[in-house]
């Protein structure tokens, strides 16, 4: 017996919906066939899906048709339970039922990849979770549509639809479905649903085309929908097209609202009574989605806390048994984020620019970040400085010229000037110790009052402070009320002291 014939026999012998070890499969064929060439054909040129194990003895093979049947049954069970997501551990446990002996410690990636290609299992946005959009769709179907779906999916398996062009299959089913109607009705419905062009025709436009009243056009359109919803034989081909289209799009349920694909998805969902919503504010259409599933859209769009796509994605998936694939969640979250950003005022955008920098910054740096984030709302440094000075949304001036930070980072606006704070430090330390206070002590104590102080400003606040008296080299005491205020320090003397201070800092290092 040659290998090709042996493989054909294995397709019959190994059609049981489970995985087989290589030894099991080789035991079903003529023993004359060498194991090495048989394994090579099974891996690369057969209908078997090759599942690598931790060792060569743990490698498994499962027929793609058997896996299709198993995953479809899983989706029907989940639909009945109205459970549309599973953890990786839960899915691994279920997949282990495909093995007669042994078990997989982690989910077999080959099985997931194959099922993903048809949208039967999809990765969730949250790592370690999987969603089942087909189960969600099935959960909306009435008994008759469920029965038809089971039969259609069984036919899909028998005809091995994953080896065909799913898009072409969907178009053929759609064409056959419309062929059951008179050409006049088909033309009206196709134009009303935007299947011929992106723009959907009005009753008046079609009435002018056929020289009929708008009411007559409405009656012909209603005839189509009445037959669809009342008779299985009219609905079946459109349900077939819906399932083909679903698998062609790998389980995606979110589309751009103005695309022709969205019109087709909308029409097919309507044919099989699957709910859908149009999210016009963000330009998307969502199939098998209810308003409560994404009531996030009802939150305040001016909220700067709920604006990042990652935050919105996490919030969406926090809902019990969320069912959208990762790509759909990301698309939805990105559109919501963009919409919210468009509703922000310039103070909120300035806050976000500063938060994006993640550290205290001068208003010139904040302006640069602002304009890079929102080039369509470009602002000058002067305008940004004016916005920052309003100190809203937790923006605070931190005591350094033109520099701002956020309260959420632990910063506060200084309640006293730098000169006043230095005076307070010297007075307090002098009362505690009774000895003159060295400049390094003043500098170290400043950390209790301000998180950041410019070194030059600190030197000036110490050496040019009219409320302090220099006693000896770099030590100070507070002036008494009756003491004369020291004269203003000269520029030359200040430069000398700054150099002395800088040298002192270098010596300490």
C-alpha positions in Angstrom: 0.0 0.0 0.0 1.4 3.4 -0.9 1.3 6.4 1.4 -1.4 8.3 -0.5 -3.8 5.4 -0.2 -2.9 4.9 3.5 -3.6 8.6 4.2 -7.0 8.3 2.5 -7.9 5.3 4.7 -6.8 7.2 7.8 -9.3 10.0 6.9 -12.0 7.3 7.4 -10.5 5.5 10.3 -9.5 8.6 12.2 -12.7 10.6 11.7 -13.7 10.2 15.4 -13.7 13.7 16.9 -10.6 13.4 18.9 -6.8 13.6 18.6 -4.6 10.6 17.8 -1.0 9.9 18.6 1.3 8.9 15.8 1.5 5.3 17.1 -2.3 5.1 17.0 -2.4 6.3 13.4 0.5 4.1 12.1 -1.3 1.1 13.7 -4.3 1.7 11.4 -2.4 1.4 8.2 -0.3 -1.3 6.4 2.7 -2.1 8.5 4.9 -2.1 5.4 4.9 1.7 5.3 7.9 3.2 7.0 7.1 5.5 10.0 9.4 8.4 8.9 7.8 9.1 5.5 4.3 8.5 7.0 5.0 11.1 9.7 6.3 13.6 7.1 3.2 13.3 5.0 0.9 13.6 8.0 2.6 16.8 9.1 2.9 18.6 5.8 0.5 17.1 3.2 -2.6 15.9 4.9 -5.8 17.1 6.4 -4.5 16.4 9.8 -3.7 19.3 12.1 -0.3 18.6 13.7 -0.1 19.4 17.4 3.3 19.4 18.8 3.8 18.0 22.3 6.5 18.5 24.9 8.2 15.3 23.6 8.1 13.5 20.2 6.0 10.7 21.9 3.4 13.3 22.8 2.7 14.7 19.3 -0.9 14.5 18.3 -2.9 14.6 15.1 -6.5 15.6 14.6 -8.6 15.8 11.4 -9.5 19.4 10.5 -13.1 18.3 10.0 -13.2 16.7 13.4 -11.8 19.8 15.0 -14.4 21.9 13.1 -17.2 19.8 14.5 -15.9 19.9 18.0 -15.4 23.7 18.0 -18.9 24.2 16.5 -20.4 22.1 19.3 -18.5 24.1 21.9 -20.0 27.3 20.5 -23.5 25.9 20.6 -23.0 24.8 24.2 -21.6 28.2 25.2 -24.5 29.9 23.4 -27.0 27.9 25.4 -25.2 28.9 28.6 -24.9 32.5 27.4 -21.2 32.3 28.2 -19.0 33.9 25.6 -15.5 33.9 27.1 -13.2 31.4 28.7 -9.9 31.6 30.5 -6.9 29.8 29.0 -7.1 27.2 31.8 -10.8 26.6 31.1 -10.3 26.2 27.4 -7.3 24.0 27.9 -9.4 21.7 30.1 -12.1 21.4 27.5 -9.6 20.8 24.7 -8.1 18.0 26.7 -11.3 16.1 26.1 -10.1 15.6 22.6 -7.4 13.2 24.0 -7.9 9.6 24.9 -4.6 9.4 26.7 -2.6 12.1 28.5 -3.3 15.8 28.6 -2.0 19.1 27.5 -0.6 21.3 30.3 -1.2 24.5 28.2 -3.5 25.3 25.3 -2.3 23.8 22.0 -1.5 26.8 19.9 -2.1 24.9 16.6 -5.8 24.2 17.5 -6.3 27.9 18.5 -4.7 29.2 15.3 -6.8 27.0 13.1 -10.1 27.9 14.9 -9.0 31.6 14.8 -8.8 31.5 11.0 -12.6 30.9 10.9 -13.5 33.1 13.9 -14.6 30.1 15.9 -12.2 31.0 18.8 -10.7 34.5 19.1 -8.2 35.9 21.5 -9.6 38.5 23.9 -8.0 41.8 24.6 -7.1 40.6 28.0 -4.1 38.2 27.9 -5.0 34.6 28.9 -8.7 34.8 27.8 -10.6 33.7 24.7 -13.9 34.9 23.3 -16.5 33.2 21.2 -18.4 35.7 18.9 -20.2 32.8 17.1 -21.6 31.7 20.4 -22.9 35.2 21.0 -24.6 35.3 17.6 -26.2 31.9 18.2 -27.5 33.0 21.5 -29.8 35.5 19.7 -31.2 32.9 17.3 -34.7 31.3 17.7 -35.1 27.5 17.6 -35.7 27.4 13.8 -32.7 29.4 12.9 -30.6 27.3 15.3 -31.7 24.2 13.6 -30.9 25.6 10.2 -27.5 26.8 11.4 -26.7 23.3 12.7 -27.5 21.8 9.3 -25.7 24.4 7.4 -22.5 24.1 9.5 -22.7 20.3 9.1 -22.8 20.9 5.3 -19.9 23.3 5.7 -17.9 20.6 7.4 -18.7 18.0 4.8 -17.8 20.3 2.0 -14.6 21.5 3.8 -15.4 25.2 3.3 -12.2 26.3 5.0 -10.4 25.2 1.7 -12.6 27.5 -0.3 -13.0 31.2 -0.8 -15.4 32.1 2.0 -16.0 35.5 0.5 -17.0 33.9 -2.8 -19.3 31.4 -1.0 -21.0 34.3 0.8 -21.6 36.1 -2.5 -23.0 32.9 -4.2 -25.4 32.3 -1.3 -26.5 35.9 -1.4 -27.1 35.7 -5.2 -29.1 32.5 -4.8 -31.1 34.1 -2.0 -32.2 37.0 -4.1 -33.0 34.8 -7.1 -36.0 33.5 -5.2 -37.6 36.9 -5.5 -38.8 38.9 -8.5 -36.1 41.1 -10.1 -38.1 44.2 -9.2 -38.2 43.3 -5.5 -34.5 42.3 -5.4 -33.5 45.6 -7.1 -35.5 47.6 -4.5 -34.1 45.8 -1.5 -30.5 45.8 -2.7 -30.6 49.6 -3.3 -32.5 50.2 0.0 -29.9 48.3 1.9 -26.9 49.8 0.2 -25.7 46.6 -1.4 -25.2 48.1 -4.9 -23.7 51.4 -3.7 -22.6 52.7 -0.3 -25.4 55.2 -0.3 -28.8 53.7 0.4 -31.6 54.8 -1.9 -34.7 56.5 -0.6 -38.3 55.5 -1.3 -38.7 58.5 -3.5 -35.6 57.7 -5.6 -36.8 54.2 -6.2 -40.3 55.4 -6.9 -39.1 57.7 -9.6 -37.0 54.8 -11.1 -40.0 52.5 -11.4 -42.6 55.2 -11.8 -44.3 54.0 -8.6 -45.4 55.8 -5.4 -43.3 55.7 -2.3 -46.0 53.6 -0.6 -45.9 51.0 -3.4 -42.1 50.8 -3.1 -42.5 50.3 0.7 -45.0 47.5 0.1 -42.7 45.7 -2.2 -39.8 46.1 0.3 -42.0 44.7 3.1 -43.0 41.7 1.0 -39.3 40.8 0.9 -38.9 41.0 4.7 -42.2 39.2 5.4 -41.1 36.2 3.3 -37.7 36.2 5.0 -39.0 36.1 8.5 -41.9 33.8 7.9 -40.5 31.1 5.6 -37.3 29.1 6.2 -36.6 28.4 2.6 -36.4 32.1 1.9 -34.2 32.8 4.9 -31.8 29.8 4.7 -29.6 31.1 1.9 -29.2 34.5 3.6 -28.3 32.7 6.9 -25.8 30.7 4.9 -24.3 33.9 3.5 -24.2 35.4 7.0 -22.2 32.4 8.4 -19.8 32.5 5.4 -19.3 36.2 5.9 -18.7 35.8 9.6 -16.0 33.2 9.1 -14.5 35.2 6.2 -14.0 38.1 8.6 -12.6 35.8 11.3 -15.3 36.6 13.8 -15.1 40.4 13.6 -18.4 42.1 14.6 -17.3 45.8 14.3 -17.1 47.6 10.9 -16.8 51.2 9.6 -20.4 52.5 9.3 -19.9 53.9 5.8 -18.2 50.9 4.2 -20.0 48.6 1.7 -19.0 45.6 3.9 -20.9 47.3 6.8 -24.0 47.5 4.6 -23.8 43.8 3.8 -23.2 42.8 7.4 -26.1 45.0 8.5 -28.4 43.5 5.8 -27.5 39.8 6.6 -27.9 40.4 10.4 -31.3 41.9 9.7 -32.2 38.8 7.6 -31.5 36.4 10.5 -32.8 38.7 13.2 -29.4 39.4 14.9 -29.4 42.7 16.8 -27.1 45.5 15.7 -26.4 49.1 16.6 -25.1 52.1 14.7 -22.5 54.1 16.7 -22.7 57.2 14.5 -20.7 59.4 16.8 -17.7 57.2 16.3 -18.5 55.9 12.8 -18.9 52.2 13.5 -21.6 49.5 13.3 -21.7 46.7 15.8 -23.4 43.3 15.1 -24.7 41.1 17.9 -24.1 44.0 20.3 -26.7 45.6 22.5 -26.5 49.2 23.8 -25.8 48.0 27.3 -22.8 46.1 26.1 -20.9 49.3 25.4 -22.7 51.8 27.6 -19.2 53.2 28.1 -20.3 55.6 25.3 -22.7 57.2 27.7 -19.9 58.3 30.1 -18.8 61.9 30.1 -16.7 62.6 27.0 -15.0 65.5 28.8 -13.5 63.1 31.3 -9.7 63.2 31.0 -9.4 60.1 33.1 -11.2 57.8 30.6 -9.5 58.8 27.5 -6.7 56.4 26.6 -7.5 53.4 24.3 -5.9 51.0 26.7 -8.0 52.3 29.6 -11.2 52.0 27.5 -10.3 48.5 26.2 -9.8 47.3 29.8 -13.1 48.9 30.9 -14.9 47.2 28.0 -13.5 43.8 28.8 -14.3 44.2 32.5 -17.9 43.4 31.6 -19.1 39.9 32.4 -18.7 37.5 29.4 -17.6 40.2 27.0 -17.4 38.6 23.5 -15.6 40.9 21.1 -12.3 39.8 19.6 -9.1 41.7 20.5 -9.1 43.5 17.1 -12.7 44.7 17.6 -12.0 45.9 21.1 -9.0 47.9 20.0 -10.9 49.4 17.0 -13.8 50.4 19.3 -11.6 51.8 22.0 -9.5 53.8 19.6 -12.6 55.4 18.1 -14.1 56.2 21.5 -10.7 57.7 22.5 -10.5 59.9 19.4 -14.1 61.1 19.9 -13.4 62.0 23.5 -10.3 63.9 22.6 -12.2 65.9 20.0 -14.6 67.0 22.8 -11.8 68.2 25.2 -11.2 71.8 25.8 -7.7 73.4 25.7 -7.2 73.2 29.5 -7.9 69.4 29.4 -5.6 69.0 26.4 -2.8 70.9 28.3 -3.3 68.7 31.3 -2.9 65.6 29.1 0.2 67.0 27.5 1.8 67.6 30.9 0.7 64.1 32.0 2.2 62.6 28.9 5.5 64.2 29.8 5.3 62.4 33.1 7.5 65.0 35.0 7.6 68.6 36.0 8.3 70.7 32.9 8.7 74.3 31.7 5.8 75.7 29.7 7.9 75.7 26.5 8.4 72.0 26.8 4.7 71.5 27.6 3.8 73.6 24.5 6.0 71.4 22.3 4.3 68.2 23.6 0.9 69.8 23.3 1.4 70.6 19.6 2.8 67.2 18.8 -0.3 65.5 20.4 -2.8 67.8 18.8 -1.4 69.6 15.8 -4.9 70.5 14.6 -5.2 72.6 17.8 -1.8 74.2 17.8 -1.1 76.8 20.5 1.7 79.3 21.2 3.9 79.2 24.3 2.2 82.3 25.6 -1.3 80.7 25.3 -0.1 77.5 27.0 1.5 79.6 29.8 -1.8 81.3 30.3 -3.7 78.0 30.5 -1.1 76.6 33.0 -1.5 79.7 35.2 -5.2 78.9 35.6 -4.0 75.7 37.6 -7.0 73.6 36.8 -7.2 69.8 36.7 -4.5 69.5 39.3 -1.9 71.6 37.4 0.3 73.4 39.9 3.2 75.9 39.7 6.0 74.3 41.7 8.0 77.5 42.6 10.4 77.4 39.7 10.0 80.0 37.0 7.7 78.8 34.3 7.7 75.2 35.6 4.6 73.2 36.3 3.7 69.7 37.6 0.5 67.8 38.7 -0.9 67.3 42.1 -1.4 63.6 41.4 2.4 63.4 41.3 2.6 64.7 44.8 3.4 68.4 44.0 1.8 71.4 45.7 2.0 75.1 44.9 4.3 76.7 47.5 2.4 78.6 50.1 5.3 81.0 50.7 8.0 82.5 48.5 11.4 80.9 48.5 12.9 83.8 50.5 10.2 83.4 53.2 10.7 79.6 53.3 14.5 80.0 53.7 13.9 82.5 56.5 11.5 80.1 58.3 14.0 77.2 58.0 16.8 79.3 59.5 14.6 80.7 62.3 13.3 77.2 63.2 16.8 75.5 63.2 18.4 78.4 65.1 15.7 78.1 67.8 16.3 74.3 68.0 20.1 74.4 68.2 21.0 77.9 69.2 23.9 77.9 66.7 24.2 79.5 63.3 22.6 77.4 60.5 25.0 76.2 57.7 23.8 76.7 54.1 23.9 72.9 53.4 21.5 72.4 56.3 19.2 75.0 54.8 19.3 73.3 51.5 18.6 69.8 52.9 15.7 71.2 55.0 14.1 72.7 51.9 13.1 69.2 50.7 10.4 69.3 53.4 8.8 72.3 51.7 9.5 71.9 48.0 10.2 68.8 45.9 12.3 70.8 43.4 14.3 74.0 43.8 16.7 75.5 41.2 20.2 75.5 42.8 20.9 79.1 41.7 17.6 80.3 43.1 18.5 78.6 46.4 21.8 80.4 46.6 20.2 83.7 46.0 17.4 83.0 48.5 20.1 82.3 51.2 22.8 84.8 50.4 20.6 87.7 49.3 17.9 87.2 51.9 17.3 90.5 53.7 15.9 88.6 56.8 19.1 86.6 57.4 22.4 87.6 58.8 25.6 85.9 57.8 27.6 85.1 60.9 30.6 83.2 59.6 31.7 81.3 56.5 28.4 80.0 55.0 26.4 80.1 58.2 23.3 82.2 59.0 21.0 83.4 61.7 17.7 85.2 61.5 17.7 88.9 62.0 15.9 90.2 65.1 13.1 92.7 64.6 15.4 95.6 65.8 18.3 94.6 63.5 18.9 96.5 60.4 18.0 94.9 57.1 21.2 94.1 55.2 21.9 96.0 52.1 21.2 94.5 48.8 24.0 92.2 47.7 26.1 93.5 44.8 26.2 91.6 41.5 29.9 90.9 41.8 29.5 89.6 45.4 26.6 87.4 44.3 28.6 85.9 41.4 31.4 85.2 43.9 29.1 83.5 46.3 27.5 81.4 43.5 30.9 80.2 42.5 31.8 79.4 46.1 28.5 77.5 46.4 29.1 75.5 43.2 32.6 74.6 44.3 31.2 73.5 47.7 28.7 71.2 46.0 31.5 69.7 43.8 33.7 69.1 46.9 30.8 67.3 48.6 30.4 65.0 45.5 
